[in-house]
Amino acid sequence: MFCKPSGESGIALLSAILVLVIASVISVSIAHQGAFSIRKTSRIQLMDKARHYALGLEDWARIFLSKDRKDSSVDHLGEDWAIGIPGLPIEGGFLAGFLEDEQAKFNLNNLLGSEESVNRFKRLCNNLNVDTTFVPALLDWLDDDFEVRYPDGAEENYESYRVANREMVDVSELFLVKNVTPEIFQTLRPYIAALPGPTKLNVNTMSETIFLSLGDDLEADAFIDEREEKEFSDVQDFIQRLQLTLEESGLSVSTNYFLAHGQVTVGEQELSLNSLIYRDSEGKTLIISRTLGRY
């Protein structure tokens, strides 16, 4: 004869089922957490390995630049440092890198104390069809006083931040300057740098666009042809071979600041490296800044 379970036995049955369900959930959770921890640890290990490879690329760049200075005091695009590293296989992935001459670009920190630099920068903007209205505000951003430059200067007309009143440490700061639009920044970005000023432009590595900013009525084709035939040995050689009548100040045939770019892929982890390297006249190098991140 079938007996209906009493209230106490029903509660006991429900409790047993509840305990079983909780135990199952905990078991699944522990298994999932273990698998997640394994995956997380694996990612951390791969990223750590990628980071070591990236820093190895940085060390390679420093050694290469040091050797280059001991071999020659003239820097040009025909040297080994300008070739770069193509994609090379490593354990579980590959790496690549190249060096970029930052003194082939216009240093924004040169604008203070040099009227010639201001003229060259305005000429660069005009050649790129960039409105120069922002230049007075840029000069106010860089100087160390609170005197507004007219007609378009700015010392305190910023809503959520204050004017820097110091040299720029990164070109991204230009985006904060009054009247600088995203279009202006993106147009100028390939041709500008923010180096501890003042620095000189390397005539052996500068682009045609930078060359044309040096003066009026210049011929880019003649510049490229002469440089490809043979690098300029010094600034006088540059002036004479191109028969130029422009201001020689701020020009050089050697470089102290380079930007090392690196890309490392290990498994599913990808890492990019951008390191600003200073090299002195004896070949000693120093890391000025470093950015590591996913690309």
Short mmCIF file of the C-alpha atoms (twelve columns), coordinates in Angstrom:
data_MODEL
# 
_entry.id   MODEL 
# 
loop_
_atom_site.group_PDB 
_atom_site.id 
_atom_site.type_symbol 
_atom_site.label_atom_id 
_atom_site.label_alt_id 
_atom_site.label_comp_id 
_atom_site.label_asym_id 
_atom_site.label_seq_id 
_atom_site.Cartn_x 
_atom_site.Cartn_y 
_atom_site.Cartn_z 
_atom_site.pdbx_PDB_model_num 
ATOM 1   C CA . MET A 1   0.000  0.000  0.000   1 
ATOM 2   C CA . PHE A 2   1.418  3.423  -1.081  1 
ATOM 3   C CA . CYS A 3   1.926  5.875  1.757   1 
ATOM 4   C CA . LYS A 4   1.977  9.636  1.165   1 
ATOM 5   C CA . PRO A 5   5.182  11.123 2.546   1 
ATOM 6   C CA . SER A 6   4.804  13.115 5.719   1 
ATOM 7   C CA . GLY A 7   5.735  16.794 5.936   1 
ATOM 8   C CA . GLU A 8   9.060  16.087 7.621   1 
ATOM 9   C CA . SER A 9   10.140 13.497 5.059   1 
ATOM 10  C CA . GLY A 10  9.195  15.897 2.232   1 
ATOM 11  C CA . ILE A 11  11.323 18.641 3.722   1 
ATOM 12  C CA . ALA A 12  14.202 16.196 4.100   1 
ATOM 13  C CA . LEU A 13  13.876 15.193 0.453   1 
ATOM 14  C CA . LEU A 14  13.840 18.816 -0.698  1 
ATOM 15  C CA . SER A 15  16.855 19.572 1.473   1 
ATOM 16  C CA . ALA A 16  18.753 16.642 -0.019  1 
ATOM 17  C CA . ILE A 17  17.922 17.806 -3.537  1 
ATOM 18  C CA . LEU A 18  18.971 21.384 -2.662  1 
ATOM 19  C CA . VAL A 19  22.278 20.159 -1.250  1 
ATOM 20  C CA . LEU A 20  22.884 18.123 -4.407  1 
ATOM 21  C CA . VAL A 21  22.113 21.111 -6.640  1 
ATOM 22  C CA . ILE A 22  24.402 23.400 -4.622  1 
ATOM 23  C CA . ALA A 23  27.182 20.813 -4.713  1 
ATOM 24  C CA . SER A 24  26.800 20.511 -8.498  1 
ATOM 25  C CA . VAL A 25  26.899 24.298 -8.953  1 
ATOM 26  C CA . ILE A 26  29.990 24.580 -6.779  1 
ATOM 27  C CA . SER A 27  31.668 21.750 -8.684  1 
ATOM 28  C CA . VAL A 28  30.919 23.374 -12.051 1 
ATOM 29  C CA . SER A 29  32.023 26.777 -10.742 1 
ATOM 30  C CA . ILE A 30  35.321 25.376 -9.477  1 
ATOM 31  C CA . ALA A 31  35.957 23.666 -12.803 1 
ATOM 32  C CA . HIS A 32  35.095 26.835 -14.730 1 
ATOM 33  C CA . GLN A 33  37.228 28.981 -12.441 1 
ATOM 34  C CA . GLY A 34  40.113 26.578 -12.850 1 
ATOM 35  C CA . ALA A 35  39.847 26.662 -16.623 1 
ATOM 36  C CA . PHE A 36  39.570 30.467 -16.549 1 
ATOM 37  C CA . SER A 37  42.623 30.732 -14.294 1 
ATOM 38  C CA . ILE A 38  44.589 28.504 -16.661 1 
ATOM 39  C CA . ARG A 39  43.600 30.640 -19.661 1 
ATOM 40  C CA . LYS A 40  44.346 33.841 -17.741 1 
ATOM 41  C CA . THR A 41  47.745 32.548 -16.629 1 
ATOM 42  C CA . SER A 42  48.495 31.478 -20.188 1 
ATOM 43  C CA . ARG A 43  47.632 34.946 -21.523 1 
ATOM 44  C CA . ILE A 44  49.763 36.613 -18.870 1 
ATOM 45  C CA . GLN A 45  52.700 34.363 -19.712 1 
ATOM 46  C CA . LEU A 46  52.335 35.041 -23.435 1 
ATOM 47  C CA . MET A 47  52.057 38.807 -22.876 1 
ATOM 48  C CA . ASP A 48  55.093 38.727 -20.582 1 
ATOM 49  C CA . LYS A 49  57.037 36.879 -23.270 1 
ATOM 50  C CA . ALA A 50  55.907 39.430 -25.883 1 
ATOM 51  C CA . ARG A 51  57.011 42.249 -23.569 1 
ATOM 52  C CA . HIS A 52  60.491 40.749 -23.221 1 
ATOM 53  C CA . TYR A 53  60.764 40.427 -27.009 1 
ATOM 54  C CA . ALA A 54  59.656 44.075 -27.406 1 
ATOM 55  C CA . LEU A 55  62.260 45.285 -24.925 1 
ATOM 56  C CA . GLY A 56  64.777 43.166 -26.812 1 
ATOM 57  C CA . LEU A 57  63.906 45.140 -29.938 1 
ATOM 58  C CA . GLU A 58  64.531 48.323 -27.975 1 
ATOM 59  C CA . ASP A 59  67.944 47.051 -26.875 1 
ATOM 60  C CA . TRP A 60  68.706 46.134 -30.496 1 
ATOM 61  C CA . ALA A 61  67.896 49.689 -31.555 1 
ATOM 62  C CA . ARG A 62  70.150 51.203 -28.896 1 
ATOM 63  C CA . ILE A 63  73.072 48.945 -29.808 1 
ATOM 64  C CA . PHE A 64  72.561 49.642 -33.490 1 
ATOM 65  C CA . LEU A 65  72.439 53.414 -32.971 1 
ATOM 66  C CA . SER A 66  75.515 53.387 -30.746 1 
ATOM 67  C CA . LYS A 67  77.514 51.475 -33.353 1 
ATOM 68  C CA . ASP A 68  76.263 53.775 -36.110 1 
ATOM 69  C CA . ARG A 69  77.519 56.892 -34.295 1 
ATOM 70  C CA . LYS A 70  80.959 55.351 -33.856 1 
ATOM 71  C CA . ASP A 71  81.084 54.514 -37.568 1 
ATOM 72  C CA . SER A 72  79.925 57.912 -38.843 1 
ATOM 73  C CA . SER A 73  78.841 61.358 -37.657 1 
ATOM 74  C CA . VAL A 74  76.489 61.771 -40.652 1 
ATOM 75  C CA . ASP A 75  73.038 60.175 -40.568 1 
ATOM 76  C CA . HIS A 76  71.204 59.434 -43.816 1 
ATOM 77  C CA . LEU A 77  68.601 57.063 -45.256 1 
ATOM 78  C CA . GLY A 78  71.211 54.810 -46.852 1 
ATOM 79  C CA . GLU A 79  72.514 53.605 -43.491 1 
ATOM 80  C CA . ASP A 80  71.646 50.263 -41.942 1 
ATOM 81  C CA . TRP A 81  69.519 51.801 -39.151 1 
ATOM 82  C CA . ALA A 82  67.041 53.018 -41.795 1 
ATOM 83  C CA . ILE A 83  66.403 49.517 -43.178 1 
ATOM 84  C CA . GLY A 84  64.513 48.063 -40.205 1 
ATOM 85  C CA . ILE A 85  63.725 44.482 -39.232 1 
ATOM 86  C CA . PRO A 86  61.205 42.619 -41.415 1 
ATOM 87  C CA . GLY A 87  58.884 40.045 -39.861 1 
ATOM 88  C CA . LEU A 88  61.165 37.504 -38.183 1 
ATOM 89  C CA . PRO A 89  59.891 34.201 -36.761 1 
ATOM 90  C CA . ILE A 90  60.158 33.644 -33.016 1 
ATOM 91  C CA . GLU A 91  58.814 30.874 -30.786 1 
ATOM 92  C CA . GLY A 92  55.055 30.962 -31.236 1 
ATOM 93  C CA . GLY A 93  54.933 34.072 -33.423 1 
ATOM 94  C CA . PHE A 94  56.995 36.804 -35.058 1 
ATOM 95  C CA . LEU A 95  58.462 40.263 -34.469 1 
ATOM 96  C CA . ALA A 96  59.260 43.298 -36.612 1 
ATOM 97  C CA . GLY A 97  60.631 46.779 -36.029 1 
ATOM 98  C CA . PHE A 98  62.145 49.900 -37.520 1 
ATOM 99  C CA . LEU A 99  63.790 53.166 -36.514 1 
ATOM 100 C CA . GLU A 100 62.457 56.588 -37.445 1 
ATOM 101 C CA . ASP A 101 64.492 59.797 -37.416 1 
ATOM 102 C CA . GLU A 102 62.501 62.244 -35.287 1 
ATOM 103 C CA . GLN A 103 64.727 65.126 -36.410 1 
ATOM 104 C CA . ALA A 104 63.403 64.625 -39.914 1 
ATOM 105 C CA . LYS A 105 60.234 66.254 -38.554 1 
ATOM 106 C CA . PHE A 106 59.430 69.754 -37.343 1 
ATOM 107 C CA . ASN A 107 59.961 70.017 -33.588 1 
ATOM 108 C CA . LEU A 108 57.085 72.020 -32.120 1 
ATOM 109 C CA . ASN A 109 59.269 73.038 -29.173 1 
ATOM 110 C CA . ASN A 110 61.535 74.934 -31.584 1 
ATOM 111 C CA . LEU A 111 58.847 77.593 -31.997 1 
ATOM 112 C CA . LEU A 112 59.830 79.532 -28.875 1 
ATOM 113 C CA . GLY A 113 62.706 81.936 -29.320 1 
ATOM 114 C CA . SER A 114 63.077 81.420 -33.063 1 
ATOM 115 C CA . GLU A 115 61.246 83.583 -35.561 1 
ATOM 116 C CA . GLU A 116 62.683 81.482 -38.369 1 
ATOM 117 C CA . SER A 117 61.117 78.359 -36.857 1 
ATOM 118 C CA . VAL A 118 57.746 80.119 -36.647 1 
ATOM 119 C CA . ASN A 119 58.025 81.109 -40.309 1 
ATOM 120 C CA . ARG A 120 58.941 77.562 -41.320 1 
ATOM 121 C CA . PHE A 121 56.047 76.123 -39.343 1 
ATOM 122 C CA . LYS A 122 53.570 78.547 -40.908 1 
ATOM 123 C CA . ARG A 123 54.985 77.690 -44.328 1 
ATOM 124 C CA . LEU A 124 54.523 73.977 -43.534 1 
ATOM 125 C CA . CYS A 125 50.897 74.630 -42.592 1 
ATOM 126 C CA . ASN A 126 50.249 76.688 -45.718 1 
ATOM 127 C CA . ASN A 127 51.787 74.015 -47.949 1 
ATOM 128 C CA . LEU A 128 49.433 71.475 -46.334 1 
ATOM 129 C CA . ASN A 129 46.428 73.819 -46.647 1 
ATOM 130 C CA . VAL A 130 46.164 74.104 -42.870 1 
ATOM 131 C CA . ASP A 131 44.712 77.316 -41.408 1 
ATOM 132 C CA . THR A 132 47.409 78.974 -39.248 1 
ATOM 133 C CA . THR A 133 44.920 80.729 -36.946 1 
ATOM 134 C CA . PHE A 134 45.943 78.383 -34.113 1 
ATOM 135 C CA . VAL A 135 49.653 79.343 -34.167 1 
ATOM 136 C CA . PRO A 136 49.403 82.273 -31.647 1 
ATOM 137 C CA . ALA A 137 47.504 79.993 -29.248 1 
ATOM 138 C CA . LEU A 138 50.185 77.324 -29.739 1 
ATOM 139 C CA . LEU A 139 52.898 79.837 -28.838 1 
ATOM 140 C CA . ASP A 140 50.919 80.793 -25.714 1 
ATOM 141 C CA . TRP A 141 50.659 77.104 -24.858 1 
ATOM 142 C CA . LEU A 142 54.449 76.739 -25.024 1 
ATOM 143 C CA . ASP A 143 55.638 79.946 -23.344 1 
ATOM 144 C CA . ASP A 144 55.966 80.307 -19.564 1 
ATOM 145 C CA . ASP A 145 53.950 83.499 -19.096 1 
ATOM 146 C CA . PHE A 146 50.279 84.491 -19.110 1 
ATOM 147 C CA . GLU A 147 50.518 87.278 -21.683 1 
ATOM 148 C CA . VAL A 148 48.107 86.667 -24.542 1 
ATOM 149 C CA . ARG A 149 49.467 86.892 -28.067 1 
ATOM 150 C CA . TYR A 150 47.189 88.775 -30.414 1 
ATOM 151 C CA . PRO A 151 45.045 88.364 -32.361 1 
ATOM 152 C CA . ASP A 152 44.356 84.679 -31.683 1 
ATOM 153 C CA . GLY A 153 46.343 83.794 -28.571 1 
ATOM 154 C CA . ALA A 154 44.935 81.938 -25.579 1 
ATOM 155 C CA . GLU A 155 46.207 81.696 -21.999 1 
ATOM 156 C CA . GLU A 156 43.084 81.048 -19.920 1 
ATOM 157 C CA . ASN A 157 40.295 80.451 -22.428 1 
ATOM 158 C CA . TYR A 158 40.070 76.698 -21.856 1 
ATOM 159 C CA . GLU A 159 36.975 75.244 -20.224 1 
ATOM 160 C CA . SER A 160 38.136 72.054 -18.492 1 
ATOM 161 C CA . TYR A 161 41.938 72.442 -18.336 1 
ATOM 162 C CA . ARG A 162 44.625 75.088 -18.062 1 
ATOM 163 C CA . VAL A 163 47.212 76.150 -20.595 1 
ATOM 164 C CA . ALA A 164 50.456 74.160 -20.140 1 
ATOM 165 C CA . ASN A 165 52.954 77.053 -20.348 1 
ATOM 166 C CA . ARG A 166 55.803 74.624 -20.987 1 
ATOM 167 C CA . GLU A 167 57.340 72.547 -23.742 1 
ATOM 168 C CA . MET A 168 55.264 69.726 -25.171 1 
ATOM 169 C CA . VAL A 169 56.281 66.184 -24.254 1 
ATOM 170 C CA . ASP A 170 54.082 64.542 -26.878 1 
ATOM 171 C CA . VAL A 171 52.569 65.761 -30.138 1 
ATOM 172 C CA . SER A 172 49.123 64.671 -28.906 1 
ATOM 173 C CA . GLU A 173 49.137 67.842 -26.759 1 
ATOM 174 C CA . LEU A 174 48.665 69.850 -29.942 1 
ATOM 175 C CA . PHE A 175 45.116 68.527 -30.041 1 
ATOM 176 C CA . LEU A 176 44.419 70.473 -26.807 1 
ATOM 177 C CA . VAL A 177 45.428 73.854 -28.256 1 
ATOM 178 C CA . LYS A 178 42.711 76.355 -29.137 1 
ATOM 179 C CA . ASN A 179 41.555 76.252 -32.784 1 
ATOM 180 C CA . VAL A 180 43.273 72.910 -33.485 1 
ATOM 181 C CA . THR A 181 40.689 70.630 -35.080 1 
ATOM 182 C CA . PRO A 182 40.969 66.857 -35.584 1 
ATOM 183 C CA . GLU A 183 41.556 67.537 -39.288 1 
ATOM 184 C CA . ILE A 184 44.432 69.918 -38.541 1 
ATOM 185 C CA . PHE A 185 46.042 67.480 -36.126 1 
ATOM 186 C CA . GLN A 186 45.782 64.505 -38.479 1 
ATOM 187 C CA . THR A 187 47.192 66.538 -41.389 1 
ATOM 188 C CA . LEU A 188 50.209 67.755 -39.404 1 
ATOM 189 C CA . ARG A 189 50.813 64.536 -37.457 1 
ATOM 190 C CA . PRO A 190 53.265 62.866 -39.921 1 
ATOM 191 C CA . TYR A 191 55.466 65.962 -40.052 1 
ATOM 192 C CA . ILE A 192 55.771 67.074 -36.419 1 
ATOM 193 C CA . ALA A 193 57.572 65.930 -33.274 1 
ATOM 194 C CA . ALA A 194 57.781 67.059 -29.650 1 
ATOM 195 C CA . LEU A 195 61.444 66.799 -28.680 1 
ATOM 196 C CA . PRO A 196 63.287 68.449 -25.793 1 
ATOM 197 C CA . GLY A 197 64.122 71.608 -27.697 1 
ATOM 198 C CA . PRO A 198 65.804 73.111 -29.456 1 
ATOM 199 C CA . THR A 199 66.762 70.551 -32.097 1 
ATOM 200 C CA . LYS A 200 67.924 70.736 -35.709 1 
ATOM 201 C CA . LEU A 201 66.333 69.288 -38.846 1 
ATOM 202 C CA . ASN A 202 68.382 66.591 -40.553 1 
ATOM 203 C CA . VAL A 203 68.523 67.496 -44.265 1 
ATOM 204 C CA . ASN A 204 69.522 63.923 -45.117 1 
ATOM 205 C CA . THR A 205 66.336 62.392 -43.715 1 
ATOM 206 C CA . MET A 206 63.648 65.087 -43.953 1 
ATOM 207 C CA . SER A 207 60.728 64.581 -46.328 1 
ATOM 208 C CA . GLU A 208 59.988 66.693 -49.380 1 
ATOM 209 C CA . THR A 209 57.210 68.388 -47.407 1 
ATOM 210 C CA . ILE A 210 59.582 69.477 -44.641 1 
ATOM 211 C CA . PHE A 211 62.167 70.595 -47.203 1 
ATOM 212 C CA . LEU A 212 59.611 72.870 -48.873 1 
ATOM 213 C CA . SER A 213 58.899 74.516 -45.516 1 
ATOM 214 C CA . LEU A 214 62.481 75.829 -45.295 1 
ATOM 215 C CA . GLY A 215 61.889 78.655 -47.749 1 
ATOM 216 C CA . ASP A 216 59.991 79.939 -50.739 1 
ATOM 217 C CA . ASP A 217 60.348 78.755 -54.347 1 
ATOM 218 C CA . LEU A 218 62.220 75.557 -53.501 1 
ATOM 219 C CA . GLU A 219 62.379 72.582 -55.871 1 
ATOM 220 C CA . ALA A 220 61.620 69.264 -54.191 1 
ATOM 221 C CA . ASP A 221 62.678 67.174 -57.201 1 
ATOM 222 C CA . ALA A 222 66.165 68.702 -57.255 1 
ATOM 223 C CA . PHE A 223 66.473 68.087 -53.511 1 
ATOM 224 C CA . ILE A 224 65.535 64.400 -53.801 1 
ATOM 225 C CA . ASP A 225 67.749 63.839 -56.873 1 
ATOM 226 C CA . GLU A 226 70.822 65.351 -55.221 1 
ATOM 227 C CA . ARG A 227 70.307 63.437 -51.989 1 
ATOM 228 C CA . GLU A 228 69.768 60.118 -53.730 1 
ATOM 229 C CA . GLU A 229 72.960 60.623 -55.724 1 
ATOM 230 C CA . LYS A 230 74.937 61.206 -52.521 1 
ATOM 231 C CA . GLU A 231 74.036 62.197 -48.993 1 
ATOM 232 C CA . PHE A 232 74.924 65.729 -47.877 1 
ATOM 233 C CA . SER A 233 78.179 65.755 -45.928 1 
ATOM 234 C CA . ASP A 234 77.283 68.950 -44.025 1 
ATOM 235 C CA . VAL A 235 74.877 71.888 -44.203 1 
ATOM 236 C CA . GLN A 236 77.192 73.879 -46.465 1 
ATOM 237 C CA . ASP A 237 77.250 70.964 -48.899 1 
ATOM 238 C CA . PHE A 238 73.437 70.964 -48.819 1 
ATOM 239 C CA . ILE A 239 73.290 74.712 -49.522 1 
ATOM 240 C CA . GLN A 240 75.894 74.713 -52.279 1 
ATOM 241 C CA . ARG A 241 74.743 71.664 -54.218 1 
ATOM 242 C CA . LEU A 242 71.155 72.933 -54.317 1 
ATOM 243 C CA . GLN A 243 72.254 76.574 -54.788 1 
ATOM 244 C CA . LEU A 244 69.989 77.717 -51.982 1 
ATOM 245 C CA . THR A 245 69.646 81.155 -50.432 1 
ATOM 246 C CA . LEU A 246 67.907 80.308 -47.184 1 
ATOM 247 C CA . GLU A 247 68.563 80.552 -43.466 1 
ATOM 248 C CA . GLU A 248 71.018 77.837 -42.425 1 
ATOM 249 C CA . SER A 249 70.119 77.893 -38.735 1 
ATOM 250 C CA . GLY A 250 68.334 74.879 -37.342 1 
ATOM 251 C CA . LEU A 251 69.741 72.485 -39.960 1 
ATOM 252 C CA . SER A 252 72.108 69.534 -39.555 1 
ATOM 253 C CA . VAL A 253 73.249 66.252 -41.119 1 
ATOM 254 C CA . SER A 254 73.193 64.275 -37.871 1 
ATOM 255 C CA . THR A 255 70.470 63.149 -35.488 1 
ATOM 256 C CA . ASN A 256 70.212 62.724 -31.723 1 
ATOM 257 C CA . TYR A 257 66.583 61.588 -31.400 1 
ATOM 258 C CA . PHE A 258 65.145 58.425 -32.905 1 
ATOM 259 C CA . LEU A 259 61.807 56.671 -32.453 1 
ATOM 260 C CA . ALA A 260 61.990 52.878 -32.237 1 
ATOM 261 C CA . HIS A 261 58.857 51.059 -33.396 1 
ATOM 262 C CA . GLY A 262 58.288 47.392 -32.654 1 
ATOM 263 C CA . GLN A 263 55.515 44.839 -33.130 1 
ATOM 264 C CA . VAL A 264 55.520 41.436 -31.439 1 
ATOM 265 C CA . THR A 265 53.014 38.596 -31.843 1 
ATOM 266 C CA . VAL A 266 53.191 35.581 -29.536 1 
ATOM 267 C CA . GLY A 267 50.255 33.203 -29.858 1 
ATOM 268 C CA . GLU A 268 47.114 35.332 -29.668 1 
ATOM 269 C CA . GLN A 269 48.888 38.170 -27.870 1 
ATOM 270 C CA . GLU A 270 50.018 41.226 -29.836 1 
ATOM 271 C CA . LEU A 271 52.173 44.017 -28.444 1 
ATOM 272 C CA . SER A 272 53.453 47.286 -29.896 1 
ATOM 273 C CA . LEU A 273 56.445 49.302 -28.739 1 
ATOM 274 C CA . ASN A 274 57.276 52.971 -29.331 1 
ATOM 275 C CA . SER A 275 60.422 54.246 -27.632 1 
ATOM 276 C CA . LEU A 276 61.980 57.676 -28.011 1 
ATOM 277 C CA . ILE A 277 65.758 57.233 -27.858 1 
ATOM 278 C CA . TYR A 278 68.333 59.982 -27.340 1 
ATOM 279 C CA . ARG A 279 71.851 59.388 -28.644 1 
ATOM 280 C CA . ASP A 280 74.724 61.732 -27.800 1 
ATOM 281 C CA . SER A 281 77.781 62.564 -29.911 1 
ATOM 282 C CA . GLU A 282 79.735 59.657 -28.414 1 
ATOM 283 C CA . GLY A 283 77.029 57.094 -29.176 1 
ATOM 284 C CA . LYS A 284 75.636 56.716 -25.656 1 
ATOM 285 C CA . THR A 285 71.871 56.202 -25.649 1 
ATOM 286 C CA . LEU A 286 69.058 57.010 -23.234 1 
ATOM 287 C CA . ILE A 287 65.361 56.087 -23.301 1 
ATOM 288 C CA . ILE A 288 63.353 59.325 -23.065 1 
ATOM 289 C CA . SER A 289 59.914 57.730 -23.188 1 
ATOM 290 C CA . ARG A 290 58.390 54.327 -23.869 1 
ATOM 291 C CA . THR A 291 54.887 53.193 -24.794 1 
ATOM 292 C CA . LEU A 292 53.865 49.527 -24.651 1 
ATOM 293 C CA . GLY A 293 50.405 48.414 -25.655 1 
ATOM 294 C CA . ARG A 294 48.282 46.200 -27.840 1 
ATOM 295 C CA . TYR A 295 47.969 47.082 -31.502 1 
# 
